[in-house]
Amino acid sequence: MQKIENRLTVYFDEPFWVGIYERVLDGELEVSKITFGAEPKDYEVLAFLMERHGELRFSPPVDVSVKEVKNLNPKRMQRSLRRHRDAGMGTKSQQALAAQREVQKAGRKERRRDLREERKRQQFLIKQEKKKQRHRGR
């Protein structure tokens, strides 16, 4: 049986209201970022999800492993948390969004490169045609 978890977090990220939609499918987390603009009402958020859920672009899946919680000494736990915070690890959602940005960045880079090569090819063909015209004396 497939287990699916969904969670939407809406927060204010100057100057817009942003929603982070997380879904966990079989232990893999996928995240999508939604920019709302003005503060959305609950019914507006629900309507948005109902109408545009299929249009959301999710990040590549990130494995979610549930760690066993054991009782730690409070000071040791604080030290551990401080160490992790300084490392800049981020949450799984943040990591998934970063991966999504990297994928989009690579796609943009590839499209720009193709466009640049096509432009160069067109310029070359134009130069060749002009060279032919000059050679023919026109």
C-alpha positions in Angstrom: 0.0 0.0 0.0 1.3 3.4 -1.0 1.5 6.0 1.8 1.1 9.6 0.8 1.5 12.6 3.1 0.8 16.2 2.1 1.6 19.4 4.0 1.2 23.1 3.0 3.0 25.8 5.0 2.1 29.4 4.2 4.4 32.2 5.5 5.3 35.8 4.8 8.6 36.1 2.9 9.0 39.9 2.3 7.2 41.2 0.2 5.1 38.2 -0.8 3.2 35.4 0.9 4.7 32.1 0.0 3.5 28.5 0.3 5.7 25.4 0.6 3.8 22.4 -0.5 5.4 19.1 0.5 4.4 15.6 -0.4 5.9 12.4 0.7 5.4 9.4 -1.6 6.8 6.1 -0.4 9.6 7.8 1.7 10.6 10.3 -0.9 10.0 14.0 -0.3 9.0 16.3 -3.2 8.6 20.1 -2.7 6.9 22.9 -4.7 7.1 26.6 -3.9 3.9 28.7 -4.5 4.0 32.5 -4.5 0.7 34.0 -3.5 1.3 37.7 -3.4 -1.2 39.2 -1.0 -2.1 37.3 2.1 -4.4 34.5 1.0 -7.5 33.4 2.8 -8.0 29.8 3.7 -10.6 29.3 1.0 -8.3 30.9 -1.6 -5.5 28.5 -0.7 -7.9 25.6 -1.0 -9.3 26.8 -4.3 -5.7 27.3 -5.6 -4.8 23.7 -4.7 -8.0 22.3 -6.1 -7.6 24.1 -9.5 -3.9 24.1 -10.0 -2.5 21.1 -8.3 -1.6 19.5 -11.6 0.4 22.5 -12.7 2.7 22.5 -9.7 6.3 21.8 -10.5 7.9 19.6 -7.8 11.5 19.2 -6.9 13.4 16.0 -7.6 12.6 13.4 -4.9 14.8 13.4 -1.8 14.9 10.4 0.5 13.3 10.9 3.9 14.6 8.6 6.6 12.8 8.6 9.9 15.4 8.6 12.7 14.7 6.8 15.9 14.4 9.3 18.7 16.3 8.4 21.8 16.6 10.4 25.0 19.8 12.5 25.0 21.4 14.6 27.6 19.9 18.2 27.1 23.4 19.8 27.0 24.6 17.2 24.4 21.4 17.8 22.4 22.0 21.6 22.4 25.6 21.1 21.3 24.6 18.8 18.5 21.9 21.2 17.3 24.3 24.1 17.3 26.8 22.0 15.3 24.2 21.1 12.7 22.9 24.7 12.5 26.4 26.0 11.9 27.0 23.5 9.1 24.1 25.1 7.1 22.4 21.8 6.5 18.9 23.1 6.1 15.7 21.1 6.2 14.8 18.4 3.7 12.3 20.8 2.1 15.0 23.4 1.7 17.4 20.9 0.2 14.7 19.7 -2.2 14.0 23.3 -3.3 17.7 23.9 -3.8 17.9 20.7 -6.0 14.9 22.0 -8.0 16.6 25.3 -8.5 19.7 23.5 -9.8 17.7 21.5 -12.2 15.9 24.6 -13.5 19.2 26.4 -13.7 20.8 23.6 -15.8 17.7 23.7 -18.1 18.0 27.4 -18.6 21.7 27.1 -19.3 21.1 24.5 -21.9 18.3 26.4 -23.6 20.5 29.6 -23.7 23.4 27.6 -25.2 21.1 26.1 -27.9 19.7 29.6 -28.7 23.2 31.1 -28.9 24.4 28.3 -31.3 21.3 28.7 -33.5 22.0 32.5 -33.6 25.6 31.8 -34.6 24.5 29.4 -37.3 22.0 31.9 -38.7 24.7 34.6 -38.8 27.1 32.3 -40.6 24.5 31.5 -43.2 23.8 35.2 -43.7 27.5 35.9 -44.2 27.8 33.0 -46.6 24.9 34.3 -48.7 26.4 37.8 -48.7 29.7 36.4 -49.8 28.0 34.5 -52.7 26.2 37.7 -53.7 29.4 39.7 -53.8 31.2 37.0 -55.7 28.4 37.0 -58.4 28.8 40.8 -58.6 25.3 41.8 -57.4 
